[in-house]
């Protein structure tokens, strides 16, 4: 559906008082008054959210993701892995689950329900890497997946690498000059 058809569909489903308000916004010549009317419309059209409800859902889902991680850690330790090895396998398992659920479009649904609860560092980061790659797959492996996979995560990775390099350089210089 092209943008014009989508706009017509939205207008068709609007309430009469909303149509009048949008018409008023479109007819208004004074930019300040138009902005005021537009902000009224946005305030009216924006769904009301319960902050307490959002916090509870985020806490519940984020906690369940952490419990799942703890379950993986316990499982790998019970299979005979040392704590550090089990932690690495747990991290990999959570990343795998995050990428799989992103590919199946379940992670997005969970994120819509739980909000910030799905931004547990490992799963949220894996989702941010996988989402653009899946979204741009139809553009090909090089220009789609290859170029877009680091759209969101790229700056984070770059910042981490550059900061590590700079801190390593400072540490090296400090050791050479006896500062540390």
Backbone as a ProteinNet text record, in pm:
[ID]
protein_1_A
[PRIMARY]
XXXXXXXXXXXXXXXXXXXXXXXXXXXXXXXXXXXXXXXXXXXXXXXXXXXXXXXXXXXXXXXXXXXXXXXXXXXXXXXXXXXXXXXXXXXXXXXXXXXXXXXXXXXXXXXXXXXXXXXXXXXXXXXXXXXXXXXXXXXXXXXXXXXXXXXXXXXXXXXXXXXXXXXXXXXXXXXXXXXX
[TERTIARY]
85.6	0	90.1	67.6	150.5	105.4	185.9	154.3	20.3	-15.3	-142.7	-261.3	-254	-362.4	-370.7	-254.4	-251.3	-314.5	-283.2	-340.6	-491.6	-539.4	-684.2	-752.4	-685.6	-741.1	-750.8	-648.4	-649.1	-761.1	-774.6	-879.7	-1018.4	-1035.2	-1164.6	-1206.1	-1108.3	-1136.7	-1136.9	-1117.2	-1111.8	-1252.1	-1258.4	-1383.7	-1411.8	-1539.7	-1572.8	-1504.8	-1496	-1431.8	-1282.1	-1219	-1077.7	-1058.4	-1150.9	-1144.4	-1153.6	-1241.4	-1258.1	-1128.8	-1068.6	-945.3	-831.8	-820.6	-717.7	-744	-871.2	-906.6	-868.5	-893.4	-855.6	-704.1	-630.5	-484	-439.1	-496.6	-455.2	-492.2	-602.8	-649.1	-578.7	-524.5	-464.8	-341.6	-335.5	-224.5	-113	-150.6	-52.7	24.7	157.8	235.7	225.4	221.5	213.1	78.2	-27	-161.3	-174.1	-114	-118.5	-46.1	66.6	141.3	61.1	-6.7	-90	-203.2	-270.7	-378.9	-325.7	-211.5	-151.8	-116.7	-58.7	-24.6	-149.3	-260.9	-387.9	-428.8	-418.4	-456.6	-367.9	-237	-143.7	-172.9	-198.8	-229.2	-355.3	-455.3	-580.7	-563.7	-481.7	-466.3	-368.5	-277.8	-178.7	-244.9	-224.4	-286	-228.2	-313.7	-270.9	-209.1	-99.5	-29.7	-19.4	-23.9	-9.6	138	198.3	339.4	362.2	275.2	289.8	277.6	182.2	165.4	287	342.4	462.2	581.3	596.4	707.3	691.7	569.9	545.1	572.8	527.7	551.9	701.3	769.7	913.4	988.3	952	1016	991	868	832.1	909.1	904.2	969	1121.5	1175.7	1319.9	1366.2	1288.8	1320.1	1313.8	1213.8	1202.9	1320.5	1365.7	1483.4	1605.7	1619.4	1731.8	1721.1	1599.5	1578.5	1615.1	1578.8	1616.1	1768	1836.5	1982.8	2040.4	1983.3	2030.1	2004.9	1891.6	1860.9	1964	2002.9	2107.1	2238.3	2274	2398.3	2397.5	2287.5	2276.6	2282.1	2216.2	2216.6	2358	2430	2565.1	2659.5	2641.2	2724.1	2690.8	2563.4	2524.6	2575.1	2603.3	2659.1	2810.9	2868.6	3011.3	3098.4	3040.8	3121.4	3162.8	3283	3324	3241.8	3242.8	3156.5	3180.6	3306.1	3337.5	3293.2	3312.6	3269.3	3118.1	3052.7	2906	2851.6	2919.9	2876.3	2888.6	2994.3	3011.5	2901.8	2872.4	2764.9	2629.2	2609.4	2483.7	2468.1	2575.5	2572.6	2539.6	2605.9	2580.7	2436.8	2385.7	2248.4	2147.1	2167.6	2076.3	2082.7	2203.4	2216.8	2145.2	2164.1	2098	1946.5	1894.9	1749.5	1698.8	1773.6	1733.2	1728.9	1829.8	1833.4	1722.7	1700.1	1592	1455.2	1430.2	1300.4	1285.7	1397.5	1392.1	1354	1416.1	1386.9	1242.9	1185.2	1046.2	947	997.8	917.8	847.6	901	843.9	905.6	1033.9	1101.8	1036.4	998	932.8	799.9	725.3	596.7	619.4	721.4	755	799	877.4	924.5	807.6	708.6	590.5	513.9	511	440.8	522.5	651.3	732.6	813.7	827.2	904.1	1048.9	1093.6	1234	1275.3	1181.7	1215.7	1292.8	1281.8	1354.2	1490.8	1529	1657.3	1764.5	1745.1	1849.8	1971	2089	2199.2	2225.6	2239.4	2275.4	2163.3	2041.2	1931.3	1895.1	1895.5	1864.5	1968.9	2095.9	2202.2	2195.1	2171.1	2158.6	2041.4	1931.4	1815.1	1848.8	1924.4	1957.5	2051.5	2129.1	2214.8	2134.9	2049	1976	1863	1794.6	1677.6	1708.4	1808.9	1835.8	1878.3	1952.2	1996.2	1876.7	1779.8	1660.6	1576.3	1564.8	1481.4	1532.2	1663.8	1719.8	1770.6	1730.3	1775.6	1736.6	1618.1	1573.2	1662.8	1746.3	1838.6	1966.2	1977.7	2094	2182.9	2276.1	2363	2467.9	2517.5	2622.2	2563	2476.5	2421.9	2306	2243.8	2135	2186.5	2215.8	2259	2394.7	2491.1	2627	2636.2	2562.4	2569.6	2483.3	2371.3	2275.2	2286.4	2364	2367.8	2420.2	2508.1	2564.8	2508.9	2392.1	2332	2315.2	2260.7	2237.4	2355.3	2404.5	2509.3	2647.1	2665.2	2796.4	2858.2	2784.6	2842.7	2882.2	2805.1	2837.4	2967.6	2979.1	3101.4	3220.9	3203.9	3311.7	3355.7	3260.4	3292.5	3370.7	3328.3	3397.9	3539.7	3559.4	3693.4	3783.8	3734.3	3816.2	3852.2	3754.3	3783	3882.7	3868.4	3963.1	4103.4	4113.8	4243.5	4306.4	4226.7	4278.3	4320.9	4238.3	4275	4397.8	4408	4526.8	4651.6	4638.4	4750.8	4792.5	4695.2	4724.6	4793.1	4743.4	4803.2	4946.2	4967.4	5101.1	5196.8	5150.7	5235.1	5262.8	5163.1	5181.3	5284.2	5283.7	5382.6	5522.6	5529.9	5661.1	5722.8	5639.2	5688	5678.5	5638.2	5633.5	5518.9	5410	5296.1	5211.2	5216.9	5134.6	5223.6
-117.5	0	123.8	212.6	332.8	434.3	536	632.7	704.8	735.1	805.1	716.2	587.9	493.9	474.9	467.1	450.6	572.1	692.2	815.2	817	776.4	771.8	670.1	556.8	453.8	506.1	578.4	636	738.5	824.3	926.2	863.5	754.1	686.6	633.6	590.9	532.6	635	763.1	867.2	903.2	945.6	996.4	1133.7	1172.8	1303.5	1422	1420.2	1533.6	1539.3	1421.7	1420.2	1472.4	1437	1486.7	1639.1	1693.1	1838.9	1903.5	1844.2	1898.5	1893.5	1783.3	1773.1	1875.5	1892.5	1993.7	2133.4	2162.2	2292.6	2313.8	2207	2215.8	2245.8	2176.7	2192.5	2330.8	2387.7	2516.8	2635.3	2615.3	2726.6	2780.9	2910.9	2977.2	3019.9	3058.9	3104.9	2982.8	2978.3	2861.1	2831.6	2934.4	2911.4	2851.6	2902.1	2850.3	2707	2682.4	2548.2	2449.3	2491.3	2403.4	2374.1	2475.6	2458.9	2359.1	2375.1	2283.1	2141.5	2134.1	2002.5	1932.9	2006.7	1948.3	1902.2	1975.7	1930.9	1796.9	1786.4	1662.3	1547	1570.3	1465.6	1420.2	1515.9	1482.1	1397.4	1431.8	1357.3	1219	1208.8	1082.7	985.8	1037.8	952.1	866.6	733.9	647.6	674.6	668.3	688.7	559.3	572.7	456	468	353.5	347	327	424.5	412.9	295.9	278.6	167.6	34.9	25.4	-97	-125.8	-21.8	-39.7	-85.3	-27	-65.5	-211	-249.6	-388.3	-487	-455.6	-546.1	-554.3	-440.9	-440.4	-522	-503.6	-576.2	-726.3	-763.9	-905	-970.8	-913	-973.7	-968.6	-856	-847.7	-949.8	-965.3	-1065.4	-1206.6	-1234.2	-1368.3	-1398.1	-1297.1	-1316.5	-1347.8	-1277.4	-1302.8	-1440.1	-1480.4	-1614.5	-1720.9	-1696.9	-1788.6	-1799.5	-1685.8	-1686.3	-1764.1	-1744.8	-1818.6	-1968.4	-2002.3	-2143.5	-2205.1	-2130.5	-2179.7	-2198.8	-2101.6	-2110.5	-2235.2	-2256.8	-2374.4	-2503.3	-2505.3	-2623.7	-2657.6	-2558	-2584.4	-2624.5	-2567.7	-2608.7	-2751.7	-2787.9	-2925.2	-3026.6	-2981.9	-3070.1	-3081.7	-3014.6	-3029.1	-2913.6	-2807.9	-2692.3	-2611.1	-2553.1	-2460.8	-2333.2	-2251	-2133	-2038.5	-2012.8	-1920.5	-1977.2	-2105.3	-2169.2	-2170	-2201.3	-2201.4	-2061.6	-1958.9	-1820.7	-1786.7	-1833.2	-1807.8	-1878.4	-2003.6	-2077	-2011.5	-1958.6	-1889.1	-1765.9	-1689.4	-1570.1	-1608.5	-1710.6	-1755.9	-1806	-1875.2	-1926.4	-1812.8	-1711.1	-1596.7	-1519.6	-1507	-1440.4	-1521.1	-1651.9	-1738.1	-1727.2	-1734.7	-1722.6	-1586.1	-1482.3	-1347.4	-1334.1	-1385.1	-1376.3	-1461.3	-1580.5	-1665.7	-1600.1	-1546.4	-1482.5	-1353.9	-1286.8	-1169.9	-1213.4	-1320.3	-1371.6	-1418.6	-1470.8	-1517.2	-1405.7	-1285	-1166	-1177.3	-1259.9	-1272.8	-1169.4	-1137.4	-1043.5	-906.1	-864.5	-734.3	-731.2	-839.6	-846.4	-840.6	-912.6	-911.1	-770.7	-704.8	-569	-470.8	-488.5	-400.6	-418.5	-540.2	-566.1	-518.5	-554.2	-532.9	-404.9	-340.7	-216.8	-238	-161	-163.8	-295.6	-380.3	-509	-599.7	-575.1	-658.4	-602.5	-495.2	-433.9	-485.8	-608.2	-673.2	-677.7	-635	-607.2	-709.6	-834.5	-932.8	-950.9	-971.7	-998.5	-874.5	-758.4	-635.3	-602.4	-624.6	-596.8	-694.1	-821.4	-920.8	-885.5	-841.2	-800	-679.6	-584.3	-463.9	-494.5	-601.3	-641.1	-720.2	-810.8	-899.3	-828	-734.5	-669.7	-601.2	-512.5	-447.7	-547.1	-650.4	-749.2	-820.8	-858.1	-926.8	-831.9	-708.1	-610.2	-581.5	-577.7	-539.1	-658.2	-780.7	-900.7	-898	-843.5	-842.5	-757.9	-673.2	-592.6	-667.9	-790.7	-873.2	-892.6	-986.4	-1020.1	-912.3	-847.4	-747	-612.2	-557.4	-423.5	-423.6	-536	-543.7	-582.8	-712.3	-766	-709.1	-713.1	-669.1	-524.2	-437.8	-294.1	-254.4	-321.1	-277.4	-349.1	-457.8	-536.7	-455.2	-359.9	-281.9	-140.6	-117.5	15.7	69.4	-12	31	-5.9	-128.3	-177.3	-125.2	-84.1	-38.2	71.3	179.3	285.3	237.9	144.6	91.9	13.2	-71.6	-151.4	-59.5	37.4	130.7	207.3	257.9	331.4	242.6	118.3	25.9	-2.2	-23	-51.6	70.6	187.5	309.2	340.7	333.4	361.6	261.4	133.8	32.8	62.5	103.1	134.8	255.5	360.6	481.3	450	375.8	341.8	251.5	160.1	75.6	157.3	256.5	344.8	425.5	476.5	551.8	460.5	337.9	242.8	209.6	185.5	154.5	270.6	394.4	511.8	527.4	501.8	511.6	412.6	292.2	191.2	231	286.4	328	442.9	536.4	654.3	642.4	525.9	502.4	570.5	604.8	667.6	565.5	443.1	336.8	233.9
0	0	0	-96.3	-103.7	0.7	28.5	134.7	115.8	-8.2	-32.3	3.4	-36.4	-2.5	149	212.2	357.6	427.2	377.4	434.9	417.6	299.2	275.4	366.9	390.3	479.4	622.5	665.4	800.7	812.6	711.6	713.6	714.9	643.7	637.7	775.7	854	985.3	1098.9	1066.8	1170.3	1218.5	1343.9	1399.5	1337.8	1330.1	1269.4	1337.8	1471.3	1539.8	1509.9	1487.3	1450.2	1308.4	1218.6	1080.9	1078.8	1164.1	1170.6	1220.8	1324.8	1381	1278.4	1204.9	1101.4	991.8	954.8	854.4	900.2	1028.4	1083.5	1077.4	1108	1104.1	961.6	864.6	724.9	669.2	715.4	664.3	728.6	848.5	923.7	851.6	838.3	769	864.7	986	1084.5	1137.7	1119.2	1162	1311.2	1394.1	1538.9	1576.8	1517.1	1544.6	1489.2	1370.8	1311.3	1402.2	1455	1545.1	1671.6	1723.7	1842.5	1814.6	1701.8	1664.7	1641.3	1575.6	1549.8	1680.8	1775.1	1905.4	1980.1	1965	2024.5	1964.6	1832.5	1765.7	1810	1815.9	1856.9	1998.9	2087.2	2226.8	2235.4	2153.5	2153.7	2091.5	1986	1912.6	1979.2	2061.1	2125.5	2232.9	2225.8	2326.9	2465.8	2563.9	2702.5	2754.2	2824.2	2877.1	3029.1	3091.1	3235.6	3269.3	3335.6	3370.7	3465.4	3561.9	3655.5	3582.3	3491.9	3414.2	3328.1	3265.4	3182.3	3265.2	3383.7	3471.2	3514.4	3549.3	3592.5	3479.5	3357.5	3244.1	3212	3215	3187.6	3293.5	3418.6	3527.8	3513.5	3481.4	3468	3353.9	3235.1	3118.9	3131.7	3176	3198.2	3301.2	3406.5	3508.9	3453.7	3370.1	3310.5	3217.3	3143.3	3057.7	3144.7	3255.9	3346.5	3412.2	3446.3	3503.1	3399.6	3275	3167.4	3157.2	3165.4	3163.2	3280.9	3398.9	3516.4	3499.1	3437	3409.6	3316.1	3211.4	3122.1	3196.7	3281.7	3358.2	3446.6	3517	3603.4	3522	3405.9	3320.3	3275.1	3226.4	3177.3	3289.7	3407.8	3520.9	3563.1	3556.9	3593.5	3491.5	3370.5	3267.9	3279.5	3379.9	3407.2	3362.1	3312.4	3270.5	3393	3384.7	3490.1	3477.5	3582.8	3586.4	3468.5	3435.4	3325.8	3191.3	3170.7	3045.9	3037.3	3149.3	3152.7	3124.6	3175.7	3150.6	3002.5	2938	2794.4	2714.6	2749.7	2681.7	2706.1	2825.5	2857.1	2769	2757.1	2671.6	2528.1	2477.6	2340.7	2323.9	2423.4	2416.4	2413.1	2496	2496.8	2365.5	2308.5	2178.5	2071.5	2071.1	1972.9	1983.9	2105	2123.4	2078.5	2107.5	2067.3	1915.5	1848.1	1702.1	1640.4	1695.5	1643.6	1661.5	1779.6	1802.2	1720.9	1692.8	1604.6	1463.8	1416.3	1282.9	1267.9	1373.5	1370.8	1402.7	1424.9	1458.2	1593.5	1680.9	1816	1909.6	1888.2	1977.8	1971.1	1849.9	1833.5	1907.8	1899.8	1972.3	2123	2168.3	2310.7	2353.3	2268.1	2298.7	2302.8	2214.6	2218.2	2349	2399.5	2524.9	2645	2648.1	2768.1	2765.9	2651.6	2645.6	2685.2	2782	2823.1	2886.3	2922	2980.9	2887.6	2756.3	2660.5	2626.3	2689.4	2659.9	2755.8	2804.8	2882.6	2790.2	2834.9	2742.5	2632.5	2663.2	2560.4	2459.4	2505.2	2412.3	2332.5	2394.6	2323.7	2217.6	2249.7	2154.6	2037	2065.4	1957.7	1867.2	1926.1	1847.9	1760.5	1814.3	1736.9	1621	1628.9	1518.8	1415	1461.5	1370.4	1296.2	1360.4	1298.8	1165.5	1159.2	1030.4	922.3	962.6	864.3	803.2	885.4	836.1	752.1	798	728.3	587.2	568.7	440	359.4	395.3	325.1	178	144.5	5.5	-83.9	-25	-104.9	-139.8	-93.2	-124.2	-3.2	-17.6	94.4	120.4	15.7	35.5	72.4	-14.4	8.6	107.5	129.4	226.3	363	376	505.8	546.4	455.4	488.1	530.2	462.5	493.1	611.8	629.7	730.6	864.5	871.5	995.1	1113.7	1087.6	1196.8	1204	1144.6	1145.1	1286.9	1374	1511.6	1600.5	1584.9	1674.2	1636.9	1511.4	1465.1	1548.9	1575.5	1658.5	1798.3	1853.1	1986.3	1980.8	1878.3	1863.3	1836.6	1747.6	1715.1	1839.3	1917	2039.4	2136	2150.4	2240.3	2196.2	2066.3	2013.4	2028.3	1990.6	1998.3	2143.9	2233.6	2375.5	2432.4	2396.2	2444.2	2394.2	2267.8	2210.3	2280.3	2301.3	2366.5	2509.9	2583.9	2721.4	2725.5	2628.8	2619.8	2592	2504.3	2472.7	2596.2	2670.3	2793.2	2894.7	2908	3002.2	2961	2830.9	2780.7	2807.2	2775.9	2799.8	2949.2	3030.6	3175.2	3227.4	3171.9	3212.4	3166.3	3043.9	2989.2	3069.2	3111.2	3182	3334.7	3382.2	3525.4	3598.1	3525.1	3589.9	3665.2	3621.7	3685.7	3749.3
[MASK]
++++++++++++++++++++++++++++++++++++++++++++++++++++++++++++++++++++++++++++++++++++++++++++++++++++++++++++++++++++++++++++++++++++++++++++++++++++++++++++++++++++++++++++++++++++

